Amino acid sequence: MSEFLEKQRTGCAFGAFYTALAIDNVLPYAHSGPGCIQQAKLIMGYKNGGQGPSKYAEPIIPCSNFTEKDVVFGGIEKLKTGIKHSLDNFDADMLVVLSGCSSEIVADNVDEAVDEFSDAKIPVIGVETAGFKGNNIYGHEQILKAIIGKYVKPTNTINPKQVNVWGIVPFYDPFWDGTYNAIEDTLKAIGLEPNIIYGEGRGLKNVDKIPSAAFNLVLSPWWDVEIAKLLESKFGTPYFQYPNLPIGPSETTKFLRALTDYAKLDKELVEAYIEKGEKEYFYYFNRALNWVYDANIAPKRFIPIANSNYALAISKHLVNDLGFISDTVYITDGVKEEYQDVIREEFEKVESDIKPEVIFTKDGGLPQVEISEKRRQNPLRQPPYILGTFWDEPWAKELNSPFLSVSMPLGEKIVLNKHYFGYKGALTFFEDFFSAFNG
Amino acid sequence: MSININLPECESRENRLGSITGYTGTLKDLTERGCSGCLKNRDRCLNTSGQCAHFDAIDQLSVIDDAVVIDHAPAGCSTGHIMWNSFYRKISPMVGRKPKNVIVISSNMNESDTVFGATEKLKETIRFAYKRHNPKVIFITGSCTSGIIAEDIPSVVDEMKEELNIPISYSSCEGIRSKMWSSGFDAAQHAVVKALVKPPKEKRNTVNFIVFWPTIEAFLVPTLDAIGLKPLFLSGFANVEDHAHASESVATVGQCGVLTSYYGGALQEMYGVPFLQEHFPYGVDGFESWYRDLAKLVGKEAEAEAFIEAERAKYLPKLNEIRAKLKGKKAMIALGPGMAFEVVKILRDLGMEVVHTVGFHYDPKYDNNDGKLSPIVTYARESEDLDVTIADSQQHEVYKLLKKYKPDALFSRAHGSNLWAAKLGVVSIEYAGATHSLYSYAGLVEIGLRIIDELENRNFVKLINKKFVSPFAKSFEESPTFAYFEEERR
């Protein structure tokens, strides 16, 4: 398979500065060229649901602005000066110093520079995120590993109700903020004390609590699995993984029951929550049925071109709940090889005899080429529903496919706290999915 | 230094034009020091992130019809082109096209490529792109990484041109080469001129218009028609043929000096196409001078005067009403220098007081080496002085300047200045959309009415300001505006 990247659907490792920004009052410092923040901002923030940080808007993130001179002489002194002035001039709880390609090629050692600030008034953490090392999910892991490895201290107490929630990569998943909030509400309702590090008002106080959790919850096929493993080895915290974000009544109920078994939750409480959630879901579902059957021109088949978590979550929901047929799936988040078989197996579990062809590719141009070719060969078949990204809208419309953007880069439909998680999120998904027929 | 299109790379603005990104003082001082060659740059010990030349080069190249851009870089270096792609798609219907994506392909350099080199991979990427997209021209953009490991891209270009028999051109737009992202315009135009512009066969009645997008026909077509000329847009949606004929036009003009300098300079030096650089068509004087210069080239001075008279009659009464309403309102500007000082003219024409202007860099001269002055220098000599800062999108400085000058409105575009104005409760005007409705009298009226509306309802910025939490420490808020400037150096 080619390595060339067209219509990119991930940022580079450096783009993971957004993971730092998602933690309240954590400021990234970019030991990089002048354009690295902006390149990531445009695809992971701006054109990914109109997202931006609440406090440190990208253009004020401090940066070494690497030049040719720094390549020749090294940028370490400049970095130290930059860190010093960032500490003096910004109001922050932590500084996360990220290296970029230029500084890593000339072997600037970020950790060495950071070491000089071990007595600073706030923690300063170094992390290597050169773009040539991997994509933004790799970078996200590096940042979490650095924070956990270099900052988080054992608490020596376990709160039997506390669960740390992982598996949604902030900013990369444009729905992260609302999703984490919704997961928090759900877990609270079934008797747990969720601990989430991202989003409004959480910040380092929640990072500090990480070792106190009874277990870590990972809601994804592979994102953050290594983080859960790290926490297991470092603090002895076990983890429970559900292979995708649960969307819709079938998956949400299944997830809640599996979690109940794992965490020995109060069954009555959970069943009451399930009943309430399903009842509400079907109330609205029924209100829309007239429209669905009077105006339904939906094709039966659909094709996701999305990150692994949403491709799986949406496919399960569309097949198991809404009765669609999964034709082909393009998975675009650069899934590591060791996780690919597990993901294929999950797609085999959709409740339909027709299983999708699962294609892992980084080549964002491939789906257009292949789907357009199939269309050319079968011009009289109804075109499939395409669930993709901003890149896919023009050609999907050209093929007369209904289209919904669900994965990075989401495009220009603004996302603040909208989400597709659970029962309520599935109603939002329903609205978006069927609204696509109206342009 | 004159333009040498035969070289593989174009020099950065720093080296070519003596451009700078760090200065604070006044317009007259800045321009006089620039002219006498004693303008020195000042670095900062606290920098915020900006934009790189690489970004602008990819954007400009990607929107040429039937072009493919291959970014010889790690994955992230071309991801930002999604923004320009988004403009391209939005503007497509305005120019009668179906929206589609531009094609940019990253060679995706990985860690071992940084050690062993990746020219073979680059060749493979070129072959792949050619097969999948059948482009009429391929542009290769160099990155920080390809630059640092000294990839021999020009040799790959020569080899692949022979193999594929289409124009292939290298744009050296490594982000570390220049502190000015506008060096990316030059790098793109260097590659375009080299690959696409042909020597003239016949003279045409066209005027090269170098602009981001050809969405200004409503202004430009009648204006040029009155003096017997037609626009040739060398912009997004221009095709290989349009660029081939650029040498046959009667003149080159453009949206601003920064964007037009390299292409205009190259056409003048190589093919004698005059580059009208002293005036751009903004504000009353700017438009009239620009138009008269253009008309003179084709001997249509009388027609130009008649057109100007008619425009004045049509717009001046409305303009005077606007001036009465805006008199004494204070404005601050934060823009690339090509537009920043044009907007000074516009706002002063509208009766506003410009209290401070931030240019994102400053070019003491343009590229055509014929002794003509840039519009900024011309203006500085003729008009009232002005407080000026030159800063490469250093938004912490803009923030402090806003606090110091307390303007009624900030005029800016992209780069994030607007946000800080709004957070400080200052009306923030994104001066124009992609359509740039600022030209001539009509543009003055349009922006004037917009400013009146913006000042009329300030509820949004008032609300933002009410709940504003500064990202800065108290020590920053209390320090002098330019506490982070280092000594002058060159």
Chai-1 contact restraints between the chains, C-beta under 6 A:
chainA,res_idxA,chainB,res_idxB,connection_type,confidence,min_distance_angstrom,max_distance_angstrom,comment,restraint_id
A,E3,B,N108,contact,1.0,0.0,6.0,A-B,restraint_1
A,F4,B,I105,contact,1.0,0.0,6.0,A-B,restraint_2
A,F4,B,T125,contact,1.0,0.0,6.0,A-B,restraint_3
A,F4,B,F128,contact,1.0,0.0,6.0,A-B,restraint_4
A,L5,B,A75,contact,1.0,0.0,6.0,A-B,restraint_5
A,L5,B,S106,contact,1.0,0.0,6.0,A-B,restraint_6
A,L5,B,N108,contact,1.0,0.0,6.0,A-B,restraint_7
A,E6,B,I105,contact,1.0,0.0,6.0,A-B,restraint_8
A,Q8,B,T79,contact,1.0,0.0,6.0,A-B,restraint_9
A,G11,B,G76,contact,1.0,0.0,6.0,A-B,restraint_10
A,G11,B,T79,contact,1.0,0.0,6.0,A-B,restraint_11
A,C12,B,P74,contact,1.0,0.0,6.0,A-B,restraint_12
A,C12,B,A75,contact,1.0,0.0,6.0,A-B,restraint_13
A,C12,B,G76,contact,1.0,0.0,6.0,A-B,restraint_14
A,F14,B,G76,contact,1.0,0.0,6.0,A-B,restraint_15
A,A30,B,S49,contact,1.0,0.0,6.0,A-B,restraint_16
A,G33,B,C52,contact,1.0,0.0,6.0,A-B,restraint_17
A,G33,B,C144,contact,1.0,0.0,6.0,A-B,restraint_18
A,G33,B,G175,contact,1.0,0.0,6.0,A-B,restraint_19
A,G33,B,I176,contact,1.0,0.0,6.0,A-B,restraint_20
A,P34,B,G50,contact,1.0,0.0,6.0,A-B,restraint_21
A,P34,B,C52,contact,1.0,0.0,6.0,A-B,restraint_22
A,G35,B,Q51,contact,1.0,0.0,6.0,A-B,restraint_23
A,G35,B,C52,contact,1.0,0.0,6.0,A-B,restraint_24
A,G35,B,H54,contact,1.0,0.0,6.0,A-B,restraint_25
A,G35,B,F55,contact,1.0,0.0,6.0,A-B,restraint_26
A,G35,B,G175,contact,1.0,0.0,6.0,A-B,restraint_27
A,I37,B,S49,contact,1.0,0.0,6.0,A-B,restraint_28
A,Q38,B,Q51,contact,1.0,0.0,6.0,A-B,restraint_29
A,Q38,B,G80,contact,1.0,0.0,6.0,A-B,restraint_30
A,Q39,B,G76,contact,1.0,0.0,6.0,A-B,restraint_31
A,Q39,B,T79,contact,1.0,0.0,6.0,A-B,restraint_32
A,Q39,B,G80,contact,1.0,0.0,6.0,A-B,restraint_33
A,L42,B,G80,contact,1.0,0.0,6.0,A-B,restraint_34
A,L42,B,I82,contact,1.0,0.0,6.0,A-B,restraint_35
A,L42,B,M83,contact,1.0,0.0,6.0,A-B,restraint_36
A,I43,B,T79,contact,1.0,0.0,6.0,A-B,restraint_37
A,I43,B,I82,contact,1.0,0.0,6.0,A-B,restraint_38
A,K47,B,I82,contact,1.0,0.0,6.0,A-B,restraint_39
A,K55,B,P471,contact,1.0,0.0,6.0,A-B,restraint_40
A,Y56,B,P471,contact,1.0,0.0,6.0,A-B,restraint_41
A,A57,B,G416,contact,1.0,0.0,6.0,A-B,restraint_42
A,A57,B,L419,contact,1.0,0.0,6.0,A-B,restraint_43
A,P59,B,Q395,contact,1.0,0.0,6.0,A-B,restraint_44
A,P59,B,G416,contact,1.0,0.0,6.0,A-B,restraint_45
A,I60,B,T48,contact,1.0,0.0,6.0,A-B,restraint_46
A,I60,B,Q395,contact,1.0,0.0,6.0,A-B,restraint_47
A,I60,B,H396,contact,1.0,0.0,6.0,A-B,restraint_48
A,I61,B,S49,contact,1.0,0.0,6.0,A-B,restraint_49
A,P62,B,T48,contact,1.0,0.0,6.0,A-B,restraint_50
A,C63,B,N47,contact,1.0,0.0,6.0,A-B,restraint_51
A,C63,B,S49,contact,1.0,0.0,6.0,A-B,restraint_52
A,N65,B,N47,contact,1.0,0.0,6.0,A-B,restraint_53
A,F66,B,I176,contact,1.0,0.0,6.0,A-B,restraint_54
A,T67,B,I176,contact,1.0,0.0,6.0,A-B,restraint_55
A,E68,B,I176,contact,1.0,0.0,6.0,A-B,restraint_56
A,V71,B,I148,contact,1.0,0.0,6.0,A-B,restraint_57
A,T81,B,C45,contact,1.0,0.0,6.0,A-B,restraint_58
A,H85,B,C45,contact,1.0,0.0,6.0,A-B,restraint_59
A,H85,B,L46,contact,1.0,0.0,6.0,A-B,restraint_60
A,D88,B,S475,contact,1.0,0.0,6.0,A-B,restraint_61
A,N89,B,F472,contact,1.0,0.0,6.0,A-B,restraint_62
A,N89,B,A473,contact,1.0,0.0,6.0,A-B,restraint_63
A,N89,B,F476,contact,1.0,0.0,6.0,A-B,restraint_64
A,F90,B,F472,contact,1.0,0.0,6.0,A-B,restraint_65
A,F90,B,A473,contact,1.0,0.0,6.0,A-B,restraint_66
A,D91,B,F472,contact,1.0,0.0,6.0,A-B,restraint_67
A,D91,B,A473,contact,1.0,0.0,6.0,A-B,restraint_68
A,C101,B,P74,contact,1.0,0.0,6.0,A-B,restraint_69
A,C101,B,C144,contact,1.0,0.0,6.0,A-B,restraint_70
A,C101,B,T145,contact,1.0,0.0,6.0,A-B,restraint_71
A,S102,B,C144,contact,1.0,0.0,6.0,A-B,restraint_72
A,S102,B,I176,contact,1.0,0.0,6.0,A-B,restraint_73
A,I105,B,T114,contact,1.0,0.0,6.0,A-B,restraint_74
A,I105,B,I148,contact,1.0,0.0,6.0,A-B,restraint_75
A,G131,B,P74,contact,1.0,0.0,6.0,A-B,restraint_76
A,G131,B,A75,contact,1.0,0.0,6.0,A-B,restraint_77
A,G131,B,G76,contact,1.0,0.0,6.0,A-B,restraint_78
A,F132,B,P74,contact,1.0,0.0,6.0,A-B,restraint_79
A,F132,B,M109,contact,1.0,0.0,6.0,A-B,restraint_80
A,F132,B,N110,contact,1.0,0.0,6.0,A-B,restraint_81
A,F132,B,E111,contact,1.0,0.0,6.0,A-B,restraint_82
A,F132,B,T114,contact,1.0,0.0,6.0,A-B,restraint_83
A,K133,B,E111,contact,1.0,0.0,6.0,A-B,restraint_84
A,P394,B,P99,contact,1.0,0.0,6.0,A-B,restraint_85
A,P394,B,K100,contact,1.0,0.0,6.0,A-B,restraint_86
A,P409,B,I82,contact,1.0,0.0,6.0,A-B,restraint_87
